[in-house]
């Protein structure tokens, strides 16, 4: 079993930055992919970014590309999401997720096996 614990959310103004962290613990840790998703009220959970754990390859949703950066620290079993230039439309609960294998599209929530508890990010003036 794997546990994912997120931190770093909060209330910020448009244009500000935040960094989310997701620390993993549990069994021997060797994920295939780790990702970030978000869910705004009344909307479906949507893909934000993912990183291939072994090679560090990244991919982003169009809406966050060039503003958000996903990274990982393999020694700390932690994945990060650096969010710059935040906009009100980025307001959502952000979830980190772990995929044990390449079982489906990296941008589909169904592909991921474990989820964090969620971290609220609110962007408002």
N, C-alpha and C positions, 0 to 999 in steps of 0.2 A: 504494500500500500504506500502511496505517496501523499504527502500533505503539502499544500501550497498556501503560503501565508503572504498576503499583500500588505503593503503600506505605502504612504506617501500622498494620498488623495487630499483634497481640501477645496476651499473656496478661493478663487483668484479672479482678477480682473482681465478683461480682454487684452491680449498681447503679452500676458505674463507667461511664466514657465513653471512646470512641475515635473518631478521625476517620481515615477512609480517603481516600486521594487516588489519582487516576488521571490521569496525564499522557499526552496524545496527541501523536504526532509523525508525520511522513510527508508525504504528498501534501497539496495544498490542503485545509484542514480545514473541512468544512461538513457535519457530520452532521445527520441528521434527529432521532434520539433517542439519548440515552445512558442506560444503565441499570446497575443493580447486581443481581446474582444471588448466590445462595449455595448451597453443597452440603455437607451433612453426611455423614459416613460411612454408607454403605448406603442413602442416599436420593438421589432425583433432584434435579437442579439446580432451584432455585425462585426465582421473581421476588421481588425486594425493593423496588425503587423505580426510577422512570425520570423523566427530565426532557427536555422538548422543547427542543432546543438554541436555536432561534430565539426562542421566546416565553417560555421558562422554566417552562412548565406542568409540574406534577409529579403523580405518582400513586404510591401506596404499597400494599404488601400489608397486609392487615388486621392481621397479626401484628406489624408494626413501626410502624404508623401512630401518630402522637403521640409516638413515641420516637426515630425516625430522621428525618433531614432530608437530602435530596439537593439539591445546588446546583452551579453551574458558574461558572467564571471564563473568559469568552470570550477575554480578552487572553492568558491563559496556556494555553488549550486544555486545561483541567483540570476534572474533575468530582470532587466530594467526597461523602462519605457520613458525616455526623455521627451517631454512635450514642450515645444516652443511655439510662440505665436498663437496661444490658445484663443479660440473663438467661442462665442456662446453656443454654437451648434456642436461643440465638443462636449457639452455637458451630458454626463451619463454615468452609470456605474461601470467601472472598468474591471474586467476579469482576466486573470492570467490562466493559461491552460497548457497542459502537457499532453503530447501524443507519444505513445509508446512505439508506434510503428507508422509506416506509410500506408495507412488504411483507407485514405480518401483525400479529397481536395484539401489543401492546407488552409483554405479560407472558409471551410465549413465547420461549424461547431461540432457536428457529429463525428468528425475525425479525431477529436481530442478525448482523452480518457480520464483526465483529472482536471479539476477546476479549483481556483481560489475562491475565497468568500466574497470577493468584490470590494471595490474601493470607490467611494463617491468622488467625482470630480465635477465641480460647479464653476462655470465661467460666467460672471455677471458683473456689471458695473453698478 
